[in-house]
Each structure stands twice: as C-alpha cells, then as structure tokens.
Amino acid sequence: MTLVGRRFANANFLTASSTKAPWTVPFRRNPLFVSRSAEIAKLDDILSNDSAFSQVAIEGLGGVGKTQIALEYAHILRERHPDCAIFWIPVTSVESMLEAYSQIAKELQIPNVGNETKDIQNIVQHRLSQESSGRWLLVLDNADEISFWADKTKGTTTSNLPNSKHGSILFTTRSHKTAIKLAGRNIVTVKAMNSALAKNLLGNTLIDRSLLTDERATADLLQKLTYLPLAIVQAAAFINKNQMTLSEYISLHESTEESTIDILSQNFEDEGRYEDGKNSVATTWLISFQQIRASDPLAAEYLSLMACVDSKNVPQKFLSLTQSATKTSDALGTLKAFSFITNHENSQHLDIHRLVHLATRNWLQMQGTLLEWTNKALSHMNMLFPFPREENRHMWRPLLPHARHIIESLAPSTPTRAAIYLLHIFGYGVLQDGRYREARRAFSTVTDFYKTSLGIEHPVTLSTQATLAQIYLRQGEWSKAESLNMQTLDSLKKVVGFESMVTLTSMTAQVSIYCAQERWTEAEKLELQTLKFYERALGTKHPQTLMNKSYLALIYREKGKWNQSRKLNLQILKCHRTALGTEHPLTLISTRNLADDYRYLGLLRKAEALQTQATETSKRILGAEHPDTIRATGSLASIYRERGRLKDAEKLHMQVLENYRKTLGAEHPSTLWAMAPLADTWRRMGRYTEATELLEKCLHLETKVLGADYSGTSEDSRTLRRWHMHQQVMSGCTPS
C-alpha cells in the first residue's frame, strides 16, 4: 500500500463533525505540471512509516521545481484523502510565517491567539503535537532561513515544530546543509529535468505549440536554459508575450551578456509563486547569494571569483591561492550545498551552473563590484598562469578559457600592466594552440601598449612585434609578415645583437617567409647564416638548432635533392626523439617531414607508418583542429591516395579542407593547397565533373591570392588543361 493508503487512511481527524480536514495550501494545482514521478515516489517511500513522526526535505537549486513538487504532492494527498489536514507555511520572511501560522490557528479553531510569532508558533505546535489532532502534513516551503523558527536556546533547529506520530513535515530548501539539519537522511534531491521532460514543460507553457516543430531550435533553447524549469517557464512567458519564434528568443539570449541578463530578469505571471516573491531566474537566486554572503563570506568570495572566469573547469587552485585546505573545503561545501557548483570526479576542477554564473555577475554588477572582482580574478590568474611552454601545456591550456573571459571583461576599460601581462601570456598560449586569430588580436594590443609605455625599440616591444610578424606569416599574409619582420629584425640586430634568441627567432621567421614566397636562393643564404648562429649559441644538437635545420631540408627537397633532405630529416628526428620524446610537437613536425620525404621517394609503406603515428599523436596532444594536426592529416590522406585507398583518402581530404576553412579561413594558402589533392582523388574515383569544378575553383582562388606565377598555381593550371583535354578526348570517343 502507498503512503496515502497506509499513513493517512483510517485517521482520527481534527474535528468529528468536519467532512474535510483543514487546508491552507495557497496555490491551486498546477495544470501544466510535468510529471516528476521518481521524486513523488521517493516522498511516498520516506513518509510511509505510519508508526513514527516523519520529516523529509526536498532540496535543489532555486528554480528547479521543489515547490511545484511539494504542491503536486499536497494536491495528490488531498485528492485521495480529503480528511487529512494539510498546512502550508512559506518561510520567505518572518511576516509570511506569522500570517501562515495565524491562518492555521484559525483552521484549527484555536481561540485567543496572540499576535507574537512565537506565541502563535508555540500554540500551533502544541495543538498539532497532540494525537487528538489526527493526521496532518505540514509543508515549510523555502526553509532556507532556519533562524525564522528555530529556538536557539534549545540548540535544535526543529524544536519549535510540531511532533506527532500522526504527522509529517515536508521542507523545501535550496541548501543541502539545511536539508541535512532538518531531515537527516530523508532527503529528496531534485535535479534539472531531462531533455524529454523539459520539452514537455516547454510545450505545456507555450501558447503556440507548433514552435516545437523546429527541433533544432527547441533542443538549443533547452540546453541554453540548462533544462531548469523556472527558466523554461520564464522563456515561454517571454515568447508568448512577444509572439516570437524560438530562434528569435535564442538570438536575444546570445547577443550580449546584458541582453541575456535582461531577459532572465523579466518577471512574469505565475500562479505558483507568492505575490511578494521575485519569480525571474536572475532574481530568484539573490536570496541565496545574500544568505551565503552573511553566513560564509569565503564562499561568497569564491562565488564572485568564479563569476569572473569561464563557468566550466575552474581549477580549485584559482580560488584557494592562500586559504587552508579546511577553509576551502568548507566554503566550496557551502556552494555545493546550494547546487551552485559541482565537482569533477577525480579532479580538482569545478563547474558553476551557467545561469548561476550569469546571475552572480548581475548581482556583482548591481552592487557596483563586478570590476573590482574581475581585477581580483586577474590577480589570481596572473599568479596561477605559467609562461606557456610545451612541457607545461597541461598546466596552461586549461586556463585559456578563463584568461580569455577575464580579458574580454576588462576590454572596455583602459588596459593596466596586469591586464597586459595576462593578455601577453594568453597570446603565447593561443599561438601554441594554433588559434592564430586570437593570437593576432592579443599581440596587436600588447605591441601597441609596449610601444607607448616602453618605446618602439625596447627589447620587449621588439620581441612582441617579432611574434606578431610570425602570426602574420602563419595566417598566410606573407608580404605583411615580411615588412614587419624585416623592420623588427633590423632593430633587434642593433638593440640586442645577432646572437640573441629573439633575433635568431626573427631570422628563422624570415627564412620561413622566403620559403613560402619560393625565394629559395635568399632562403638558403639566410638559413645557412642563421644556422651558424644557432650552433654557436645553443650547440649542434639543441632542439631549436635542429628545428632550424628543417628549413635546410625543405630547401633541399624543393631543389629535388630528395635523399639529402631525407638524411637531414632523419638526423633531426632521431635527435628530437632523444632530447624531447616522441610526443613533443617539434618531434611530431620532424616525423611528418621525414614521412613526406619517404612519400616523395615512393617509399609509401614507410611513409604511411610514420605519418599515421604522427597524425594520431598530434590529434591526442594538440587536438584535431590544430594546424599542425591538419597538415599531418593532409599528408596521410595523400599517402592513401597514392596507395589507391581512395575512399580513405577522400574522407581525410574532405576533413582537412573543412578544418582549414574553419581554423585558417577560406582563402588561406593552406586551404587552397588542400583543394587540389581532393580534386585529384575525385578524378581517380571517376567523378570527373566534381573534380574539374573543384580544381577550377582552386585555380581561381590561387590566382587571386598567390598570383598566376606561383608554382602551385601554374601546376594546377597545367593539370586543369590536361583534364579538359582528357574529357574532350573521352567525349569524342563516346559512341553516338
């Protein structure tokens, strides 16, 4: 038998003459309620003991639907057993409790009730604690402030509440710590809805249900609202009011942070909310924020810091740079208790709920302290963020989203040295990560700042300017890269000398520019000069010296000296493996270079084995969309094509082209160079029309970007003419 069958059946009721027991629930049953059967069933299970007093707490994030579950449960109980008394107390303020207790006293027909809260509370407690009062359920909704009813002199949180084996108390609270104090183990935790329930709720609350036929927009919207019931109902109310589509609402949600906060702050008509309550998502958590600030200042500090970085994967170290482990655990425990943050399993990283993140930023903005906390977050990040090197990639790479969030938040204000420092190391990080657009923005700002603050020929200014020139090169803007690099190189030679690492790096960049522009004689001359300086400064087997040698191998290859290139690349690879290990990016580049030599020499089995290893490792270490990984994948695709594995080749070539377009742009030289191999693959597969159309498009872009005289352009032009001639011959041979 269920709870309503065991606990509330055959009750001895409050008044012998009444046909219906007292009822003080302030809300009608919600016709739009979406079934939370698991939670309701657990309430039944906990409250089913008919021989002892029971207490249960429903806990969960504000807006997750705790009140609605309690309300539905109360109505189910009333519907099945109208002779069971059900009382409801909103614990939102002392005044609301006083009013609720007064109403209960009237329902219980208690005479001469006083006006003081404790008087009414004690009188009601005494009456309901008597067995003659019969069966009852008392709901204390929003029971976050225990001080509203707890008797501190008795040292317990529930001493002023009724206690009878015929009664039960149901609490709703946002705080897990409060839930434990109130109900011990008897806790029902409510989480956000799953996608199916969330979709049902959205459909129930939209006037125009046909909007749900846009399945992609529906899924996107629910994900952005984190499947939170209050957010879904609020969004539906806004959509209904403004007669907009889901996509239009999503556009508003995505436009700016201010716009998102604005629509999340809109109050709306909701019969299931108290008249004096704030029912928007952005404001419903303000009470919790204020409670946390009053009871646990360190938790409030951590919440404020987390609001100033990305909401995902926040390192615990970022928050607790100076605090003891015990204090940190207590503070984080408070935030977890309110369901504001979650721990990653087996990790020292935290997530803050996306909408809580936005609401906290809004809270700080309303207090006028958002900039102050952003600067505190900046200070913490500068202490935590190491200078990006390959050996500490695991330390700095997870910090990039958080550094970017701080940088973007501070962008409108005048840059400080602290902000520029973070932008500088962030720029190096995204450059190593192959994110050249972000690196360019960062180094442009940093270079301009240093020009103004340090002077145009200060070594730091020249160093950042040299890096900016390298970024231009990697973005395929060769002329711009050469102009800035030559200017910087001249100043570096004068200011820091020929053998400074900054100067040598700039000289290597110039060699790379010459190679890209096919100025092989100039490239070889400068490369040999640069190599001597590297060997003198670092030694012949230093990884940077060896990496510089790879340009000499490239020059050999372009001159048709395949074996010389192979021998040099083999030497470089062996030394890199010994010095750096097999998974270092420089080792992966030298592996790819040697595999290319094998391919040009027709040693396709060797080439495939080596290139497969380089590609898979690069994906794992750098990611599938890093330019180095894309290049390795392209080389592997070409090997497949030449070995006749056309389906495999096509798949990889298409992937390479798409990734280049996404990461480098549609007109980057690397993107253009990825088109012809795919076209050739299609031609070999007999898809002549598609192959010809793609090569024509490639040739048009190459002529526009690289010029008609560039070797790749000329070669593709000759290839296209051959294909046209072949098609004409084949067409002429076709029987009529």
Residue pairs with C-beta under 8 A, 6 or more apart in sequence:
1 9
2 44
2 48
3 43
3 44
3 45
3 47
3 48
4 44
4 76
4 77
4 80
4 81
6 48
6 50
7 47
7 48
7 49
7 50
7 135
7 168
8 77
8 80
8 81
8 84
8 135
9 81
11 81
11 83
11 84
11 134
11 135
11 166
12 131
12 132
12 134
12 135
12 166
13 21
13 83
13 84
13 85
13 134
13 135
14 21
14 22
14 85
14 108
14 133
14 134
14 136
15 109
18 83
19 82
19 83
20 82
20 83
21 82
21 83
21 84
21 85
21 86
21 134
21 135
21 136
22 85
22 86
22 87
22 104
22 107
22 108
22 136
23 78
23 85
23 86
23 107
24 86
24 87
24 88
24 100
24 103
24 104
24 107
25 71
25 74
25 75
25 78
25 86
25 88
25 139
26 88
26 90
26 274
27 71
27 271
27 272
28 271
29 71
29 72
29 75
30 68
30 71
30 72
30 271
30 272
32 201
32 204
32 205
33 68
33 71
33 72
34 193
34 197
34 200
34 201
34 204
34 229
35 197
36 65
36 68
36 69
36 72
36 190
36 197
39 58
39 69
39 188
39 190
40 69
40 72
40 73
40 76
42 188
43 56
43 58
43 69
43 73
43 170
43 188
46 54
46 56
46 186
46 188
47 54
47 56
47 168
47 170
51 165
52 165
53 163
53 164
53 165
53 167
53 168
54 168
54 169
54 186
55 158
55 168
55 169
55 170
55 171
55 182
55 183
55 184
55 186
56 168
56 169
56 170
56 171
56 183
56 186
56 187
56 188
57 143
57 170
57 171
57 172
57 173
57 178
57 179
57 182
57 183
57 186
57 187
57 188
58 66
58 69
58 70
58 170
58 171
58 172
58 173
58 187
58 188
58 190
59 66
59 172
59 173
59 174
59 175
59 176
59 178
59 179
59 187
59 188
59 189
59 190
59 339
60 66
60 174
60 189
60 190
60 191
60 339
61 174
61 192
61 228
61 338
61 339
61 340
61 353
61 356
62 174
62 230
62 284
62 285
62 287
62 288
62 338
63 228
63 229
63 230
63 231
63 281
63 284
63 285
64 190
64 191
64 192
64 228
64 229
64 230
64 339
65 190
65 193
65 229
65 230
66 172
66 173
66 174
66 190
67 141
67 142
67 172
67 272
68 229
68 272
69 172
69 188
69 190
70 139
70 141
70 170
70 172
71 272
73 170
74 86
74 88
74 137
74 139
77 84
77 86
77 137
78 84
78 86
81 135
84 134
84 135
84 136
84 137
85 107
85 133
85 134
85 135
85 136
85 137
86 136
86 137
86 139
87 100
87 104
87 107
87 136
87 137
87 138
87 139
88 100
88 139
88 141
89 96
89 97
89 100
89 101
89 104
89 138
89 139
89 140
89 141
90 96
90 97
90 100
90 141
90 142
90 274
91 97
91 140
91 141
91 142
91 143
91 144
91 145
91 148
91 149
92 142
92 274
92 276
92 277
93 148
94 117
94 148
96 274
96 276
97 117
97 121
97 148
97 149
98 117
98 120
101 117
101 120
101 121
101 124
102 113
102 120
104 124
105 113
105 120
105 123
105 124
106 113
108 124
108 127
108 128
108 133
110 123
110 124
110 127
113 119
113 120
113 123
114 120
114 123
118 160
121 149
121 160
122 160
124 162
125 160
125 161
125 162
126 162
127 133
127 162
128 136
128 138
128 162
128 164
128 167
129 162
129 163
129 164
129 167
130 164
131 164
131 165
131 166
133 164
133 166
133 167
134 166
135 166
135 167
136 164
136 166
136 167
136 168
137 167
137 168
137 169
137 170
138 161
138 162
138 167
138 168
138 169
138 170
139 169
139 170
139 171
139 172
140 149
140 161
140 169
140 170
140 171
140 172
141 172
142 172
142 173
142 174
143 171
143 172
143 173
143 178
143 182
144 173
144 174
144 175
144 178
144 287
144 288
144 291
145 291
146 157
146 178
146 181
146 182
149 160
149 161
150 156
150 157
150 158
150 159
150 160
151 159
151 160
157 181
157 182
158 169
158 182
161 169
162 169
171 179
171 182
171 183
173 179
173 182
174 288
174 338
174 339
175 288
175 291
175 337
175 338
176 187
176 189
176 336
176 337
176 338
176 339
177 333
177 334
177 337
178 337
179 187
180 187
192 198
192 226
192 227
192 228
192 229
193 201
193 227
193 228
193 229
193 232
194 227
195 219
195 222
195 227
197 227
198 222
198 225
198 227
198 229
198 232
199 212
199 218
199 222
201 229
201 232
201 233
202 212
202 218
202 221
202 222
202 232
202 235
202 236
203 209
203 212
205 232
205 233
205 236
205 237
205 240
206 212
206 236
206 239
206 240
207 240
208 240
211 217
211 218
211 239
211 245
211 246
212 218
214 245
214 246
214 247
217 245
217 246
217 247
217 250
218 246
220 246
220 250
221 235
221 246
221 249
221 250
221 253
222 232
224 250
224 253
224 254
224 354
225 231
225 232
225 235
225 355
226 353
226 354
226 355
228 281
228 355
230 279
230 281
230 284
231 264
231 281
231 355
233 268
233 270
234 264
234 266
234 268
234 279
234 280
234 281
235 249
235 263
237 266
237 268
237 269
237 270
238 244
238 249
238 263
238 266
238 268
239 245
239 246
239 249
241 268
249 263
252 259
252 260
252 263
253 259
253 260
253 263
254 260
257 358
257 361
260 358
261 282
261 358
261 359
261 361
261 362
261 365
264 280
264 281
264 282
264 355
264 358
264 359
265 280
265 281
265 282
265 283
265 362
266 280
267 278
267 279
267 280
267 283
268 279
268 280
270 279
273 279
278 284
278 286
281 355
281 359
282 358
282 359
282 362
283 359
285 356
285 359
285 360
285 363
286 359
286 363
288 338
288 340
289 300
289 303
289 359
289 360
289 363
292 299
292 300
292 303
292 334
292 335
292 338
293 300
295 334
296 330
296 331
296 334
298 323
298 327
298 328
298 330
298 331
299 330
299 331
299 332
299 334
299 335
301 331
302 319
302 331
302 332
302 335
303 335
303 340
303 352
303 360
304 360
304 364
304 369
304 373
304 376
305 318
305 319
305 373
305 376
305 377
305 380
306 314
306 319
306 341
306 350
306 352
306 357
306 360
307 352
307 357
307 360
307 361
307 364
307 373
308 361
308 370
308 373
308 374
308 376
308 377
308 405
308 406
308 409
309 318
309 377
309 381
309 401
309 402
309 405
309 406
310 401
310 402
310 404
310 405
311 351
311 352
311 353
311 354
311 357
312 351
312 401
313 344
313 349
313 350
313 351
313 398
313 401
314 349
314 350
314 351
314 352
314 402
315 348
315 349
315 350
315 384
315 398
315 399
316 328
316 332
316 348
316 349
316 350
317 348
317 384
318 380
318 381
318 384
318 402
319 328
319 332
319 350
319 380
320 328
321 380
321 383
321 384
323 331
332 341
332 343
332 350
335 341
336 342
336 343
339 353
340 352
340 353
340 356
341 350
341 351
341 352
341 353
342 350
342 351
342 353
343 349
343 350
344 350
344 351
349 398
352 360
361 370
364 370
364 373
370 409
371 413
374 406
374 409
374 410
375 410
375 418
377 406
378 406
378 410
378 418
378 419
378 422
379 418
381 399
381 402
381 403
381 406
381 422
382 418
382 421
382 422
384 399
385 396
385 399
385 403
385 422
385 425
385 426
386 392
386 395
386 396
387 425
387 428
388 396
388 425
388 428
388 429
388 432
390 432
390 580
390 584
390 585
390 586
393 432
393 621
396 425
396 429
397 429
397 433
399 429
400 426
400 429
400 430
400 433
403 422
403 425
403 426
403 429
404 426
404 438
406 422
407 419
407 422
407 423
407 426
407 442
410 419
415 423
415 445
415 449
417 453
420 445
420 446
420 449
420 450
423 442
423 445
423 446
424 442
424 446
424 464
426 442
427 438
427 439
427 442
427 443
427 446
427 467
428 439
428 467
430 438
430 439
430 442
431 439
431 443
431 467
431 470
431 471
433 622
433 623
433 626
434 622
434 623
434 625
434 626
434 627
434 628
434 663
435 663
436 471
436 474
436 475
436 627
436 663
436 664
437 475
439 471
440 468
440 471
440 472
440 475
443 464
443 467
443 468
443 471
444 468
446 464
447 461
447 464
447 465
447 468
450 458
450 460
450 461
450 464
451 461
454 460
454 461
455 461
456 491
457 491
457 494
457 495
459 495
459 496
459 502
462 488
462 491
462 492
462 495
462 496
462 502
463 502
465 484
465 488
466 485
466 488
466 489
466 492
466 502
466 505
466 506
466 509
468 484
469 481
469 484
469 485
469 488
469 506
469 509
470 481
470 485
470 505
470 509
472 478
472 480
472 481
472 484
473 481
473 485
473 509
473 512
473 513
473 516
474 627
475 664
475 665
475 668
476 664
476 665
476 667
476 668
476 669
476 670
476 705
478 513
478 516
478 517
481 509
481 513
482 510
482 513
482 517
485 506
485 509
485 510
485 513
486 510
488 506
489 503
489 506
489 507
489 510
492 500
492 502
492 503
492 506
493 503
496 502
496 503
497 503
498 504
498 533
499 533
499 536
499 537
501 537
504 530
504 533
504 534
504 537
504 544
504 548
507 526
507 529
507 530
507 533
508 530
508 548
508 551
510 526
511 523
511 526
511 527
511 530
511 548
511 551
512 551
514 520
514 522
514 523
514 526
515 523
515 551
515 554
515 555
515 558
516 669
518 558
518 710
518 711
520 555
520 558
520 559
523 551
523 555
524 552
524 555
527 548
527 551
527 552
527 555
528 552
530 548
531 545
531 548
531 549
531 552
534 542
534 544
534 545
534 548
535 545
538 544
538 545
539 545
541 575
541 579
542 579
543 575
543 576
543 579
543 580
543 584
543 586
546 571
546 572
546 575
546 576
546 586
546 590
547 572
547 586
547 589
547 590
549 568
549 571
549 572
550 568
550 569
550 572
550 589
550 590
550 593
552 568
553 564
553 565
553 568
553 569
553 572
553 593
553 597
554 565
554 593
556 562
556 564
556 565
556 568
557 565
557 596
557 597
557 600
562 597
562 600
562 601
563 601
565 597
566 594
566 597
566 598
566 601
569 590
569 593
569 594
569 597
570 594
572 590
572 593
572 594
573 587
573 590
573 591
573 593
573 594
576 584
576 586
576 587
576 590
577 587
580 586
580 587
581 587
582 617
583 617
583 620
583 621
585 618
585 621
585 622
585 628
588 614
588 617
588 618
588 621
588 622
588 628
588 632
589 628
591 610
591 611
591 613
591 614
592 611
592 614
592 628
592 631
592 632
592 635
594 610
595 606
595 607
595 608
595 610
595 611
595 614
595 635
595 639
596 607
596 635
598 604
598 606
598 607
598 610
599 607
599 611
599 635
599 638
599 639
599 642
604 639
604 642
604 643
607 639
608 636
608 639
608 640
608 643
611 632
611 635
611 636
611 639
612 636
614 632
615 629
615 632
615 633
615 635
615 636
618 626
618 628
618 629
618 632
619 629
622 628
622 629
623 629
624 630
624 633
624 659
625 659
625 662
625 663
627 663
627 664
627 670
630 656
630 659
630 660
630 663
630 670
631 670
633 652
633 655
633 656
633 659
634 652
634 653
634 656
634 674
634 677
636 652
637 648
637 649
637 652
637 653
637 656
637 677
637 681
638 649
638 677
640 646
640 648
640 649
640 652
641 649
641 653
641 677
641 680
641 681
641 684
646 681
646 684
646 685
649 681
650 678
650 681
650 682
650 685
653 674
653 677
653 678
653 681
654 678
656 674
656 678
657 671
657 674
657 675
657 678
660 668
660 670
660 671
660 674
661 671
664 670
664 671
665 671
666 701
667 701
667 704
667 705
669 705
669 706
672 698
672 701
672 702
672 705
672 706
672 712
673 712
675 694
675 695
675 697
675 698
675 701
676 695
676 698
676 712
676 716
676 719
678 694
679 690
679 691
679 692
679 694
679 695
679 698
680 691
680 719
681 691
682 688
682 690
682 691
682 694
683 691
683 692
683 723
688 723
688 727
691 723
692 720
692 723
692 724
692 727
695 716
695 719
695 720
695 723
696 720
698 716
699 713
699 716
699 717
699 720
702 710
702 712
702 713
702 716
703 713
706 712
706 713
707 713
708 714
708 717
